Amino acid sequence: MVAGLPSLPNDAIASYHFAVEIDGVEIAQFSELSGITSEIDVIELKENMKDGKPMIKKLPGARKPPTITLKRAKNSSKALWDWHYAMYQGKVATARKNGSIILNDYEGGEVTRYNFTNGWVSKVTMGTLKAGSNEVLMEEISIVCEELERV
């Protein structure tokens, strides 16, 4: 620990140590996760000062909830497709779920957690099928949500 600093953790978090929970159930078969962002729209207010000089003020606007993207090897499970299809059928209350993205340390202990609320699968994409290939077929989903909070 560096002298003079409060007890700050100094180990980097490995990007491969993560888990996904949906409604309290851990789903750990994803190989890639992206889209954990926090963004606020910027409103530009243009004014003229007393002396006539133009001035631009930047003010906070609406929050932009993220779109979380998850990738995994395609398997025979229909769970993600069924989650997506519930919204497709207009079953909004069923399709909205709360979840968490959990980052772990090297020993598997939780380091930090991002909770999202009212998430639903807006897009399901299956990878390219190619005759003669020996690559694993990938599946990608996009989860939109109303709120993302780091806890």
N, C-alpha and C positions, 0 to 999 in steps of 0.2 A: 504494500500500500504506500502510496506517495505521501510523504510528510506534509501536513498542513491542509490536506483535503479531507472532507468528511468521508465516511465509509462508502466509497463509490465502488460498485462492482467493476472489475477491470478485465474480465474475460469476455471475449466476443461470443455472440450467440451463433451457433452453427445453423446454417440454413436448412439442413436436412432433419433437424429435430423439431418437428411440428406435428400437431394433431388438429383435427377438426371435430367439433361437437355440434350436433343438430338436435335441438330439444333435449339436451342433457345426455345424448348417446354419442360416444366417441366413434368416429369413422376415420380409420387411419390408413386407408389404402391409396391415398393421393400421393403422386410423385412430384407435383409442382403446384404452387399456390402463388398468385399474384393479385394485385389490385388493392392491397391494404393502403388506402390513401385517405388523407383528410384535406379537404379543400373548401374554401369559402369564395364565392363570387366577389368580384371587386366592382363597386359602383363608382364611376367617375362623376364628380360634381364640378361643373365648370362655373366659376364666378369671376366677377370683376372686382378688384379692390377699389377703395375710395379714390385712388389716384388713376384708375382706369386700367391698371395692369391686370392681365388675365391670370387666373390662378386655378389650378386643378387640385381638388381634394379627393383622396381615395378613401372610400368608406366601405365597411363590410356589408355584403349582401347576403343572399341566401346560402345556406350550407349545401354542399354537394355530397350526398352519400355515395360511397364507392360502389363499384361493380367488382365483386370478388370472383376471380377465375381459378378454377381447380382443374387439374389434369390428372388422369390415371390411366392405367392399362384397362382396356375394355374387358368386361367379364359378362357373365350371363345374368347378373342381377338387373332387375328392372326398377329398383328403388328410386334412382335419380330421375329416370324417365317418368315414373308415376308422379313424382313430386312436380316435375315440369308440366305434365299433362293435366294435373288438377287445376292449375291456373288456366291452361288452354281451354278447359271445359267450363271456366267461369266459377270454379269453386274457390273463391278468393280466401275465405276464412280457413279452409283446409290447407291451402297452399302456402300461407304465410307461416314461417317458422322462425324461432330465435336460435341463435347458435353462437359458437365461440371458435376463434382461432387461437391455439395455445402454442407458445414457443417454449421449448424445453432446453435445459442445460445439457451438458455432456453425460450426466448421470441419469437423465430422464426426468428430472424435477422441473416443475413449472417455474419459468422465469417471468413471463408476462402473458397477458390474455387480452384479446380484443373481442368484445361482445357485439354482435349485430342483432338488430331487432327487425321483425317483420320481413325477413328475407324470403325470396322465392326464386326459383330457377327460371330465368328469362330465355335461356338459350342452351341447347344441347347440341354438340357437334361431335360427329364420329370422324376419326382420322381417315386417311386415304387407303382404299383397298387396292392392292397391286399384285397381280399374278406373278409368281416366282420370287416374291419378297420373303424374307425371313424376319422382318421387323415386327415388333409387338404393335397391335392395333391400339391406338390411343383414343380416349374419349375426353372431351372438354365440356365443362359446364360454366355458365355465368350466373352468379347469384346477385341480384339487386336487393338492396335493403333500404330501410328508412333512417337508420341510425347506426353509427359505429362508435364504440367507446372503448378506450384503453383503460383497463382496470388493474 
